[in-house]
Amino acid sequence: MSGSVDEKLPYLYFNAIEAMPENTIIILIDGQGWKQGAIQWLKDAVASKKYSNESNSSKQIYVFNLTEFFTWANNTFQ
């Protein structure tokens, strides 16, 4: 798929809510070079359950950078 990495975030989100069968999905974002607002758009879409419907609204989706993930994992799996 062509396009910038930022342009792929909506597709990643749509796949998470529509195509991935798992009820809990973790999206781990690491590295630099993201356009301003791209990661925030993804986090906002997840928080507001943007484009969700009855069949997928119960999914739990998390978006973390590496530090946030380690903090979440340490708190969750103590």
Biopython code that builds the backbone (N, CA, C, O; Angstrom):
import numpy as np
from Bio.PDB.StructureBuilder import StructureBuilder

atoms = [
    (1, "MET", "N", (0.851, -1.176, 0.000)),
    (1, "MET", "CA", (0.000, 0.000, 0.000)),
    (1, "MET", "C", (0.891, 1.232, 0.000)),
    (1, "MET", "O", (1.815, 1.337, 0.807)),
    (2, "SER", "N", (0.618, 2.152, -0.896)),
    (2, "SER", "CA", (1.414, 3.372, -0.933)),
    (2, "SER", "C", (0.807, 4.410, 0.002)),
    (2, "SER", "O", (-0.291, 4.231, 0.529)),
    (3, "GLY", "N", (1.537, 5.484, 0.191)),
    (3, "GLY", "CA", (1.078, 6.547, 1.084)),
    (3, "GLY", "C", (1.983, 6.645, 2.294)),
    (3, "GLY", "O", (2.761, 5.739, 2.592)),
    (4, "SER", "N", (1.862, 7.775, 2.989)),
    (4, "SER", "CA", (2.691, 7.968, 4.170)),
    (4, "SER", "C", (2.214, 7.052, 5.294)),
    (4, "SER", "O", (1.096, 6.539, 5.266)),
    (5, "VAL", "N", (3.066, 6.863, 6.262)),
    (5, "VAL", "CA", (2.697, 6.050, 7.421)),
    (5, "VAL", "C", (1.481, 6.657, 8.107)),
    (5, "VAL", "O", (0.600, 5.929, 8.563)),
    (6, "ASP", "N", (1.427, 7.981, 8.184)),
    (6, "ASP", "CA", (0.300, 8.664, 8.814)),
    (6, "ASP", "C", (-1.024, 8.321, 8.121)),
    (6, "ASP", "O", (-2.055, 8.166, 8.775)),
    (7, "GLU", "N", (-0.980, 8.205, 6.807)),
    (7, "GLU", "CA", (-2.194, 7.898, 6.052)),
    (7, "GLU", "C", (-2.672, 6.472, 6.296)),
    (7, "GLU", "O", (-3.829, 6.152, 6.023)),
    (8, "LYS", "N", (-1.806, 5.626, 6.801)),
    (8, "LYS", "CA", (-2.178, 4.241, 7.080)),
    (8, "LYS", "C", (-2.886, 4.077, 8.426)),
    (8, "LYS", "O", (-3.515, 3.045, 8.661)),
    (9, "LEU", "N", (-2.798, 5.061, 9.305)),
    (9, "LEU", "CA", (-3.424, 4.945, 10.631)),
    (9, "LEU", "C", (-4.938, 4.757, 10.560)),
    (9, "LEU", "O", (-5.467, 3.922, 11.294)),
    (10, "PRO", "N", (-5.656, 5.487, 9.717)),
    (10, "PRO", "CA", (-7.098, 5.212, 9.634)),
    (10, "PRO", "C", (-7.397, 3.783, 9.176)),
    (10, "PRO", "O", (-8.334, 3.159, 9.672)),
    (11, "TYR", "N", (-6.607, 3.262, 8.232)),
    (11, "TYR", "CA", (-6.805, 1.887, 7.780)),
    (11, "TYR", "C", (-6.528, 0.898, 8.910)),
    (11, "TYR", "O", (-7.242, -0.092, 9.069)),
    (12, "LEU", "N", (-5.500, 1.170, 9.681)),
    (12, "LEU", "CA", (-5.197, 0.326, 10.834)),
    (12, "LEU", "C", (-6.371, 0.333, 11.807)),
    (12, "LEU", "O", (-6.781, -0.718, 12.298)),
    (13, "TYR", "N", (-6.903, 1.503, 12.082)),
    (13, "TYR", "CA", (-8.043, 1.605, 12.997)),
    (13, "TYR", "C", (-9.269, 0.878, 12.445)),
    (13, "TYR", "O", (-9.919, 0.122, 13.168)),
    (14, "PHE", "N", (-9.586, 1.103, 11.172)),
    (14, "PHE", "CA", (-10.737, 0.423, 10.566)),
    (14, "PHE", "C", (-10.569, -1.092, 10.609)),
    (14, "PHE", "O", (-11.525, -1.814, 10.893)),
    (15, "ASN", "N", (-9.372, -1.573, 10.331)),
    (15, "ASN", "CA", (-9.112, -3.012, 10.413)),
    (15, "ASN", "C", (-9.298, -3.520, 11.830)),
    (15, "ASN", "O", (-9.831, -4.611, 12.035)),
    (16, "ALA", "N", (-8.865, -2.743, 12.804)),
    (16, "ALA", "CA", (-9.011, -3.161, 14.199)),
    (16, "ALA", "C", (-10.481, -3.313, 14.575)),
    (16, "ALA", "O", (-10.846, -4.266, 15.262)),
    (17, "ILE", "N", (-11.323, -2.391, 14.136)),
    (17, "ILE", "CA", (-12.730, -2.476, 14.539)),
    (17, "ILE", "C", (-13.555, -3.390, 13.636)),
    (17, "ILE", "O", (-14.557, -3.950, 14.081)),
    (18, "GLU", "N", (-13.154, -3.549, 12.381)),
    (18, "GLU", "CA", (-13.979, -4.311, 11.444)),
    (18, "GLU", "C", (-13.457, -5.709, 11.125)),
    (18, "GLU", "O", (-14.254, -6.630, 10.945)),
    (19, "ALA", "N", (-12.153, -5.887, 11.053)),
    (19, "ALA", "CA", (-11.622, -7.154, 10.532)),
    (19, "ALA", "C", (-10.929, -8.027, 11.572)),
    (19, "ALA", "O", (-10.916, -9.251, 11.437)),
    (20, "MET", "N", (-10.364, -7.428, 12.592)),
    (20, "MET", "CA", (-9.657, -8.220, 13.594)),
    (20, "MET", "C", (-10.673, -8.855, 14.540)),
    (20, "MET", "O", (-11.503, -8.150, 15.114)),
    (21, "PRO", "N", (-10.619, -10.175, 14.709)),
    (21, "PRO", "CA", (-11.630, -10.846, 15.529)),
    (21, "PRO", "C", (-11.415, -10.691, 17.035)),
    (21, "PRO", "O", (-12.329, -10.960, 17.814)),
    (22, "GLU", "N", (-10.244, -10.268, 17.449)),
    (22, "GLU", "CA", (-9.941, -10.152, 18.871)),
    (22, "GLU", "C", (-10.772, -9.053, 19.513)),
    (22, "GLU", "O", (-11.075, -8.037, 18.888)),
    (23, "ASN", "N", (-11.136, -9.274, 20.771)),
    (23, "ASN", "CA", (-11.896, -8.268, 21.515)),
    (23, "ASN", "C", (-10.999, -7.228, 22.162)),
    (23, "ASN", "O", (-11.456, -6.127, 22.467)),
    (24, "THR", "N", (-9.743, -7.552, 22.374)),
    (24, "THR", "CA", (-8.774, -6.608, 22.928)),
    (24, "THR", "C", (-7.624, -6.486, 21.937)),
    (24, "THR", "O", (-7.011, -7.480, 21.548)),
    (25, "ILE", "N", (-7.347, -5.264, 21.539)),
    (25, "ILE", "CA", (-6.307, -4.996, 20.536)),
    (25, "ILE", "C", (-5.392, -3.915, 21.077)),
    (25, "ILE", "O", (-5.851, -2.881, 21.562)),
    (26, "ILE", "N", (-4.100, -4.160, 20.989)),
    (26, "ILE", "CA", (-3.098, -3.177, 21.405)),
    (26, "ILE", "C", (-2.359, -2.708, 20.163)),
    (26, "ILE", "O", (-1.795, -3.511, 19.420)),
    (27, "ILE", "N", (-2.369, -1.404, 19.949)),
    (27, "ILE", "CA", (-1.618, -0.793, 18.858)),
    (27, "ILE", "C", (-0.421, -0.106, 19.493)),
    (27, "ILE", "O", (-0.576, 0.828, 20.281)),
    (28, "LEU", "N", (0.765, -0.569, 19.150)),
    (28, "LEU", "CA", (2.000, -0.036, 19.717)),
    (28, "LEU", "C", (2.672, 0.840, 18.677)),
    (28, "LEU", "O", (3.071, 0.361, 17.615)),
    (29, "ILE", "N", (2.797, 2.120, 18.982)),
    (29, "ILE", "CA", (3.399, 3.096, 18.079)),
    (29, "ILE", "C", (4.754, 3.489, 18.650)),
    (29, "ILE", "O", (4.846, 3.947, 19.789)),
    (30, "ASP", "N", (5.791, 3.310, 17.866)),
    (30, "ASP", "CA", (7.124, 3.681, 18.331)),
    (30, "ASP", "C", (7.853, 4.379, 17.199)),
    (30, "ASP", "O", (7.549, 4.161, 16.027)),
    (31, "GLY", "N", (8.792, 5.198, 17.543)),
    (31, "GLY", "CA", (9.580, 5.892, 16.546)),
    (31, "GLY", "C", (9.125, 7.320, 16.344)),
    (31, "GLY", "O", (8.135, 7.772, 16.919)),
    (32, "GLN", "N", (9.864, 8.003, 15.525)),
    (32, "GLN", "CA", (9.613, 9.415, 15.243)),
    (32, "GLN", "C", (9.141, 9.567, 13.804)),
    (32, "GLN", "O", (9.026, 8.581, 13.076)),
    (33, "GLY", "N", (8.872, 10.780, 13.402)),
    (33, "GLY", "CA", (8.548, 11.072, 12.016)),
    (33, "GLY", "C", (7.065, 11.148, 11.713)),
    (33, "GLY", "O", (6.675, 11.336, 10.560)),
    (34, "TRP", "N", (6.231, 11.005, 12.736)),
    (34, "TRP", "CA", (4.798, 11.120, 12.514)),
    (34, "TRP", "C", (4.427, 12.577, 12.302)),
    (34, "TRP", "O", (5.006, 13.466, 12.927)),
    (35, "LYS", "N", (3.481, 12.824, 11.437)),
    (35, "LYS", "CA", (2.991, 14.196, 11.260)),
    (35, "LYS", "C", (2.264, 14.620, 12.524)),
    (35, "LYS", "O", (1.668, 13.801, 13.223)),
    (36, "GLN", "N", (2.323, 15.915, 12.803)),
    (36, "GLN", "CA", (1.658, 16.451, 13.983)),
    (36, "GLN", "C", (0.169, 16.121, 13.926)),
    (36, "GLN", "O", (-0.496, 16.384, 12.924)),
    (37, "GLY", "N", (-0.336, 15.554, 14.985)),
    (37, "GLY", "CA", (-1.752, 15.249, 15.071)),
    (37, "GLY", "C", (-2.138, 13.850, 14.635)),
    (37, "GLY", "O", (-3.259, 13.417, 14.903)),
    (38, "ALA", "N", (-1.247, 13.128, 13.970)),
    (38, "ALA", "CA", (-1.597, 11.798, 13.450)),
    (38, "ALA", "C", (-1.877, 10.806, 14.577)),
    (38, "ALA", "O", (-2.903, 10.126, 14.563)),
    (39, "ILE", "N", (-0.985, 10.721, 15.536)),
    (39, "ILE", "CA", (-1.174, 9.789, 16.649)),
    (39, "ILE", "C", (-2.345, 10.239, 17.506)),
    (39, "ILE", "O", (-3.110, 9.409, 17.998)),
    (40, "GLN", "N", (-2.491, 11.545, 17.687)),
    (40, "GLN", "CA", (-3.622, 12.043, 18.473)),
    (40, "GLN", "C", (-4.938, 11.705, 17.800)),
    (40, "GLN", "O", (-5.915, 11.390, 18.479)),
    (41, "TRP", "N", (-4.984, 11.765, 16.460)),
    (41, "TRP", "CA", (-6.208, 11.377, 15.752)),
    (41, "TRP", "C", (-6.563, 9.928, 16.080)),
    (41, "TRP", "O", (-7.718, 9.615, 16.369)),
    (42, "LEU", "N", (-5.563, 9.046, 16.034)),
    (42, "LEU", "CA", (-5.802, 7.633, 16.322)),
    (42, "LEU", "C", (-6.287, 7.448, 17.753)),
    (42, "LEU", "O", (-7.247, 6.716, 17.991)),
    (43, "LYS", "N", (-5.636, 8.102, 18.704)),
    (43, "LYS", "CA", (-6.053, 7.990, 20.109)),
    (43, "LYS", "C", (-7.466, 8.532, 20.312)),
    (43, "LYS", "O", (-8.253, 7.950, 21.059)),
    (44, "ASP", "N", (-7.790, 9.643, 19.651)),
    (44, "ASP", "CA", (-9.139, 10.212, 19.759)),
    (44, "ASP", "C", (-10.180, 9.289, 19.125)),
    (44, "ASP", "O", (-11.270, 9.116, 19.670)),
    (45, "ALA", "N", (-9.850, 8.701, 17.982)),
    (45, "ALA", "CA", (-10.777, 7.778, 17.319)),
    (45, "ALA", "C", (-11.055, 6.574, 18.210)),
    (45, "ALA", "O", (-12.196, 6.124, 18.311)),
    (46, "VAL", "N", (-10.013, 6.053, 18.855)),
    (46, "VAL", "CA", (-10.177, 4.915, 19.763)),
    (46, "VAL", "C", (-11.024, 5.326, 20.967)),
    (46, "VAL", "O", (-11.953, 4.613, 21.345)),
    (47, "ALA", "N", (-10.710, 6.465, 21.563)),
    (47, "ALA", "CA", (-11.423, 6.918, 22.773)),
    (47, "ALA", "C", (-12.906, 7.166, 22.505)),
    (47, "ALA", "O", (-13.748, 6.872, 23.354)),
    (48, "SER", "N", (-13.227, 7.700, 21.341)),
    (48, "SER", "CA", (-14.618, 8.007, 21.027)),
    (48, "SER", "C", (-15.337, 6.862, 20.316)),
    (48, "SER", "O", (-16.519, 6.962, 19.988)),
    (49, "LYS", "N", (-14.591, 5.759, 20.083)),
    (49, "LYS", "CA", (-15.139, 4.606, 19.343)),
    (49, "LYS", "C", (-15.699, 5.051, 17.992)),
    (49, "LYS", "O", (-16.767, 4.619, 17.557)),
    (50, "LYS", "N", (-14.935, 5.929, 17.351)),
    (50, "LYS", "CA", (-15.325, 6.476, 16.056)),
    (50, "LYS", "C", (-15.599, 5.346, 15.061)),
    (50, "LYS", "O", (-14.822, 4.397, 14.962)),
    (51, "TYR", "N", (-16.676, 5.454, 14.350)),
    (51, "TYR", "CA", (-17.102, 4.499, 13.321)),
    (51, "TYR", "C", (-17.489, 3.122, 13.863)),
    (51, "TYR", "O", (-17.707, 2.198, 13.080)),
    (52, "SER", "N", (-17.579, 2.970, 15.174)),
    (52, "SER", "CA", (-17.997, 1.691, 15.736)),
    (52, "SER", "C", (-19.502, 1.505, 15.557)),
    (52, "SER", "O", (-20.251, 2.464, 15.373)),
    (53, "ASN", "N", (-19.918, 0.246, 15.615)),
    (53, "ASN", "CA", (-21.340, -0.064, 15.546)),
    (53, "ASN", "C", (-21.659, -1.134, 16.581)),
    (53, "ASN", "O", (-20.794, -1.505, 17.374)),
    (54, "GLU", "N", (-22.870, -1.625, 16.583)),
    (54, "GLU", "CA", (-23.282, -2.601, 17.601)),
    (54, "GLU", "C", (-22.408, -3.847, 17.612)),
    (54, "GLU", "O", (-22.137, -4.402, 18.676)),
    (55, "SER", "N", (-21.969, -4.285, 16.458)),
    (55, "SER", "CA", (-21.215, -5.538, 16.390)),
    (55, "SER", "C", (-19.774, -5.424, 16.875)),
    (55, "SER", "O", (-19.149, -6.438, 17.183)),
    (56, "ASN", "N", (-19.238, -4.211, 16.947)),
    (56, "ASN", "CA", (-17.835, -4.081, 17.342)),
    (56, "ASN", "C", (-17.600, -3.059, 18.456)),
    (56, "ASN", "O", (-16.451, -2.771, 18.791)),
    (57, "SER", "N", (-18.651, -2.516, 19.024)),
    (57, "SER", "CA", (-18.480, -1.453, 20.020)),
    (57, "SER", "C", (-17.924, -1.959, 21.354)),
    (57, "SER", "O", (-17.486, -1.155, 22.177)),
    (58, "SER", "N", (-17.934, -3.258, 21.578)),
    (58, "SER", "CA", (-17.408, -3.788, 22.843)),
    (58, "SER", "C", (-15.909, -4.045, 22.796)),
    (58, "SER", "O", (-15.316, -4.429, 23.804)),
    (59, "LYS", "N", (-15.292, -3.839, 21.643)),
    (59, "LYS", "CA", (-13.846, -4.054, 21.540)),
    (59, "LYS", "C", (-13.097, -3.040, 22.399)),
    (59, "LYS", "O", (-13.475, -1.872, 22.490)),
    (60, "GLN", "N", (-12.031, -3.516, 23.021)),
    (60, "GLN", "CA", (-11.133, -2.625, 23.758)),
    (60, "GLN", "C", (-9.884, -2.454, 22.905)),
    (60, "GLN", "O", (-9.178, -3.420, 22.613)),
    (61, "ILE", "N", (-9.626, -1.232, 22.518)),
    (61, "ILE", "CA", (-8.447, -0.927, 21.711)),
    (61, "ILE", "C", (-7.595, 0.048, 22.496)),
    (61, "ILE", "O", (-8.084, 1.053, 23.012)),
    (62, "TYR", "N", (-6.324, -0.264, 22.577)),
    (62, "TYR", "CA", (-5.361, 0.593, 23.275)),
    (62, "TYR", "C", (-4.331, 1.076, 22.270)),
    (62, "TYR", "O", (-3.923, 0.328, 21.381)),
    (63, "VAL", "N", (-3.912, 2.322, 22.412)),
    (63, "VAL", "CA", (-2.836, 2.885, 21.599)),
    (63, "VAL", "C", (-1.762, 3.371, 22.555)),
    (63, "VAL", "O", (-2.006, 4.245, 23.388)),
    (64, "PHE", "N", (-0.580, 2.804, 22.432)),
    (64, "PHE", "CA", (0.521, 3.137, 23.329)),
    (64, "PHE", "C", (1.785, 3.434, 22.551)),
    (64, "PHE", "O", (1.998, 2.896, 21.465)),
    (65, "ASN", "N", (2.632, 4.301, 23.116)),
    (65, "ASN", "CA", (4.021, 4.315, 22.697)),
    (65, "ASN", "C", (4.720, 3.290, 23.588)),
    (65, "ASN", "O", (4.080, 2.700, 24.457)),
    (66, "LEU", "N", (5.995, 3.071, 23.394)),
    (66, "LEU", "CA", (6.686, 2.001, 24.112)),
    (66, "LEU", "C", (6.679, 2.230, 25.622)),
    (66, "LEU", "O", (6.459, 1.290, 26.386)),
    (67, "THR", "N", (6.915, 3.457, 26.059)),
    (67, "THR", "CA", (6.913, 3.759, 27.495)),
    (67, "THR", "C", (5.533, 3.555, 28.095)),
    (67, "THR", "O", (5.402, 2.964, 29.167)),
    (68, "GLU", "N", (4.500, 4.039, 27.410)),
    (68, "GLU", "CA", (3.131, 3.858, 27.896)),
    (68, "GLU", "C", (2.765, 2.378, 27.984)),
    (68, "GLU", "O", (2.085, 1.954, 28.918)),
    (69, "PHE", "N", (3.222, 1.597, 27.001)),
    (69, "PHE", "CA", (2.922, 0.170, 27.008)),
    (69, "PHE", "C", (3.549, -0.515, 28.215)),
    (69, "PHE", "O", (2.884, -1.291, 28.902)),
    (70, "PHE", "N", (4.825, -0.235, 28.479)),
    (70, "PHE", "CA", (5.482, -0.864, 29.630)),
    (70, "PHE", "C", (4.805, -0.464, 30.940)),
    (70, "PHE", "O", (4.645, -1.299, 31.829)),
    (71, "THR", "N", (4.414, 0.781, 31.068)),
    (71, "THR", "CA", (3.699, 1.225, 32.266)),
    (71, "THR", "C", (2.377, 0.485, 32.396)),
    (71, "THR", "O", (2.051, -0.019, 33.471)),
    (72, "TRP", "N", (1.611, 0.415, 31.307)),
    (72, "TRP", "CA", (0.331, -0.293, 31.323)),
    (72, "TRP", "C", (0.525, -1.776, 31.662)),
    (72, "TRP", "O", (-0.207, -2.328, 32.484)),
    (73, "ALA", "N", (1.502, -2.410, 31.034)),
    (73, "ALA", "CA", (1.751, -3.836, 31.278)),
    (73, "ALA", "C", (2.156, -4.087, 32.730)),
    (73, "ALA", "O", (1.681, -5.039, 33.349)),
    (74, "ASN", "N", (3.024, -3.245, 33.271)),
    (74, "ASN", "CA", (3.437, -3.393, 34.669)),
    (74, "ASN", "C", (2.266, -3.232, 35.618)),
    (74, "ASN", "O", (2.162, -3.960, 36.605)),
    (75, "ASN", "N", (1.380, -2.284, 35.333)),
    (75, "ASN", "CA", (0.211, -2.072, 36.196)),
    (75, "ASN", "C", (-0.848, -3.152, 36.012)),
    (75, "ASN", "O", (-1.538, -3.510, 36.966)),
    (76, "THR", "N", (-0.980, -3.663, 34.821)),
    (76, "THR", "CA", (-2.017, -4.644, 34.504)),
    (76, "THR", "C", (-1.634, -6.060, 34.943)),
    (76, "THR", "O", (-2.488, -6.817, 35.405)),
    (77, "PHE", "N", (-0.382, -6.412, 34.805)),
    (77, "PHE", "CA", (0.044, -7.791, 35.030)),
    (77, "PHE", "C", (0.911, -7.960, 36.273)),
    (77, "PHE", "O", (1.806, -8.806, 36.295)),
    (78, "GLN", "N", (0.654, -7.168, 37.296)),
    (78, "GLN", "CA", (1.430, -7.280, 38.538)),
    (78, "GLN", "C", (1.140, -8.569, 39.247)),
    (78, "GLN", "O", (1.705, -8.830, 40.309)),
]
sb = StructureBuilder()
sb.init_structure("model")
sb.init_model(0)
sb.init_chain("A")
sb.init_seg("    ")
for serial, (resi, resn, name, xyz) in enumerate(atoms, 1):
    if name == "N":
        sb.init_residue(resn, " ", resi, " ")
    sb.init_atom(name, np.array(xyz, "f"), 0.0, 1.0, " ", f" {name:<3s}", serial, name[0])
structure = sb.get_structure()
